[in-house]
Amino acid sequence: MRRINRQTGTTFVFSTHDKRVIDMADRRIDLEDGEIIRLGFRRGKEWFYAMERASDPDADSEDSDLQSTG
C-alpha cells in the first residue's frame, strides 16, 4: 500500500485502534464520539498535531472548541 501511495498518489483510509497500523501512517485524524478531536502528521517517528480540541470536558459551547497547536 505504501508503494501504491507513493507511486500513484492513492490515499488509503483506515479505521483502527491498532497502534501498529497507526504507526505506519503519515497522517491521522482522531475521532471521539463522531467528532474530530485531533489532526496529526508524522515527521520521522514523531507525531505533530496541527489541531487539537480544547480539553475542557465541561464546555457545552457549540462555538469552536478547536484550537491550533502548530
Secondary structure, DSSP 8 states (H G I E B T S, - for coil): -HHHHHHH----------HHHHTT-SEEEEEETTEEEEEEEEETTEEEEEEEE---TT----S--EEE--
